[in-house]
Amino acid sequence: MNTARLPHLFLLLPLAGCSGWQSALDPRGSTAEELHGLFWLFTITCTAVWGAVLLVLAAALWRRRHPAGISEAQQARSERRSGVAIGAAVAATVVIITGLTFASYLATRGIAEEHPEALTIRVRGYQWWWEVLYADSAPHRAFLTANELHLPVGRPVRLELATADVIHSFWVPNLAGKQDMIPGRENVLVFTPREPGTYRAQCAEFCGIQHAHMALRIVVEAPADFERWREAQIAEAAPPMTPEEEAGRQVMESKACGACHTVRGTAAAGTLGPDLTHVGGRQTIAAGMLPTTRGSLAAWIADPQTVKPGNNMPMVPLTAEELQAVSAYLARLR
Amino acid sequence: MTRPPEDRDLRDTALDTGQEPDALERRLARIWRTPPGLVNALSTVDHKIIGRRYIVTAFVFLALGGVLAMLMRLQLAQPESRFLSPDLYNQVFTIHGANMMFLFAVPVMEAMAIYFVPLLVGTRNIAFPRLGAFSYWVYLFGGSMLWIAFILQMGPDVGWFAYVPLAGPQYSSGKRADIWAQMITFTEISALAVAIEIVVTVLKQRAPGMSLDRIPLVVWAWLVMAFMIIMAMPAVVTASSMLILDRLVGTHFFNPAEGGDVLLWQHLFWFFGHPEVYIIFLPAVGMISTMLPAFVRRPIFGYLPLVMALLTMGLLSFGLWVHHMFTTGLPRLGESFFTASSMAIAVPAGVQIFCWLATIWLGRPAFRVPFLFILAFFFTFVLGGMTGVMVASVPLDTQVHDTYFVVAHFHYVLVGGAVFPLLGAIYYWFPKITGRMMSERIGRWVAGLLFLGFNFTFFPMHILGLQGMTRRIYAYPAEMGWGGMNLFVSLCSVAMAAGFLLFFIDIFRSARHGEPAGDNPWEASTLEWATSSPPPPYNFVRIPVVTSASPLWDEKGSLPVVSGLAVNRRELLITGMGNATPEVRETSPQNSIWPFFAAIATSVMLVASIFTPWAVVWGAIPLTITLIGWFWPRGTPEDDS
């Protein structure tokens, strides 16, 4: 059996119950867990303060008052007491604020630690998709993919975040806080995924017309599964198996597709769009817009501007047969 | 032209003969009035007329911005909605933000100051009133430009913050980002002009005896606001000018490939942008401090701490801007510093809250409509302040930044902290402006609908943000599970819209049919209630003399007044900065059409410079001509002295 197919089957499973797959309230990584604890510390403290203020307000509004008013001496005494109460409340504010600042500082220190054995991945934002580079000390083992990140569970990961055009922001709330991708700079995000599963990341900095549709899948899996996936990705594109797929490969190479997209092992070697060498094995196409099926590939290629208005993929005129063939071929590229 | 000598210096004391009881009023009215007719309406420099126009215009922009908000809620009510195209949605949220910040919130606070500062400090007109007229027209033209561009499908679509490089020449072709940047220039010019007027009026035109410790708190707040405008606005003018230069003449301030820096934009923008929040918020809390005594029947508790709190917040707000940039990867130590400074502002904010609580505690609350808005403020703003403490923490901010949590947070502080007090202030001061009361019954409905509508609309957004919903997205997949809560939010926003609609209905109804208010319907203590409602063109028949912080409460009988001011020309009293001791009689400018022409020349120049840099050169010529006309000596006593 082709080992490259295994991870794909595995990927489909966690999609079923994924309501909290982009939620800061459902931490599945080291950083997110730390932040989740901090979040509740702040929330509980602040709610208590807010409640106390409103209670005092209610008491001030509806407390019993002398119908005829009070003497000046009594008035002076209650004003003095109010002054003391205000002083105490201000002191309490200072103490609470200092405590929260300190807790916040400690959390920052805790989550920024780098690990020498961390898995380093370079993620680069494009309008409106993500390029993912798994570097390797052996150059032929390095590979590019797009809109999907695979991570081995329990191993620290170091993401080097950059951008090819405007500012984007990388955010997987279940695993870590967000970090911007800024032209002329490189930011680093360090965290350790703790539980296997599929998580969703989304661009958090407004980046233009399709900012809403710039998502990324993150698959956290057992180390063995991760290694299998990695080996499969390092391999060149799968050869066409049927005449239709062979025709699809020719379309890919002869039409405009190859000007922007790369399929390693073929003549298509463009670098403007996502690398399609293993596109059929990814969960989604168009940065999270559609599930990867032959049908959705065909729909996307036939009219990318209706599916994702304003994106940078032009409509390439194809005959019905060419469209059939090229989508069959891409679906084969697992 | 020679005048009879007695006519050159006719004083009000000369009219005290008792033969004609209202001779003084008639004289003053003739000198200060704005005659009927279009040209006269365009020429007026009466701060009340300009202030009223300013307020009305700002509320028109509020209503327009509200319509955009409802469009967004309609779009987001269900997943992957196709009601608005992404292009239109991006324009809608950009203009909603830019409009609410630059065309509503900041101008409306200035507008209230233009109308009320001279009345509250007891003078006849604002300082440099022609500058005020100029400011209004520039504001009106700049705001109109933004909306006309939107109607022509040329509306900015880069967010109200216009981050580069998205707003730069490479990624925003067309003129949309230029429209945004030039709209900034318009509003900055008008804001700076008003700020200078406020500073000079408050420091030099206070009624005799209104020493620094007797200034009404809202006037203190406006003074701090004006200084903040003067210090913060140049940063954004610089930034937007650099953006226009990058776009128009090919400079590379923000292009890293040529040695520019994209983060420079964010530093400059937020160095202005964060103080701007306090430019909006401080006048609002000043309004609360000034209204509250009237509804609890006692002077404010803790005048000095409240003034100190205003000054401290004004100062601290300049040290917080980096908390808008916690996810840009700045050095950790710097971030911790800005966490501490952001949290520190909770201390003066707390001082204010505690002083108001003590004032209510010690007083006897009367639950009239303005007071209801103050209560809505307490509930809402304090909650927004708490989430503010949360976003001030760097690590927490990395989770909630640019999500609906932040959308909820800043609407809590801006609507809760500024709009609720402002609406209370409208109910409070409407009788002074129009001479008629707004409806107490409708007002309760307005307050209730807005309070409930607001909280049910915006509270769930905190949760949506934590569940991963990012800002500025025109659509979201159904599988995210955000649909139900978004539908709920959209439905509740209808209640809020209904509240605003009812508010506007009440305004229109009361302006015509409201009950006559009398001079002082709330039995309040500050000077604006000492004159008639609406005030005459000259504000006060005689300038009052102030002997306490609550003059109308502490002076039994009538206020002591100043006499000896000229009545044959516009004249007011200049007093010392500290103790407000009378220094000199000073003339106040006449009506003039030139500020209107100067504003037109400025606007033409600014709009044309979107299309060619030469507009700045050629446009300077008509502008110079209008300024010469403005300052040309005319041989009138006002202009010559």
Interface residues (C-beta under 8 A of the other chain):
Chain A: C18 S19 G20 Q22 S23 A24 L25 A32 E34 L35 L38 F39 F42 T43 C46 T47 V49 W50 V53 L54 V56 L57 A59 A60 L61 R63 R65 Q75 S78 E79 S82 G83 A85 I86 A89 V90 T93 V94 I97 L100 T101 S104 Y105 A107 T108 I111 A112 Q127 D165 V166 I167 S169 W171 P173 A176 G177 K178 Q179 D180 I182 P183 G184 R185 N187 V188 R200 Q202 C203 A204 E205 F206 C207 G208 I209 Q210 H211 A212 H213 G288 P309 G310
Chain B: S85 P86 D87 N90 D157 V158 G159 Y163 P165 L166 Q170 Y171 P256 A257 D261 V262 L263 F301 G302 P305 T327 T328 G329 R332 E335 S336 T339 A340 M343 A344 A346 V347 G350 V351 I353 F354 C355 L357 A358 I360 W361 L362 R364 P365 L375 F378 F379 V382 L383 M386 T387 V389 M390 S393 V394 P395 L396 D397 T398 Q399 V400 H401 D402 T403 L466 Q467 G468 T470 R471 R472 I473 Y474 A475 Y476 P477 E479 M480 G481
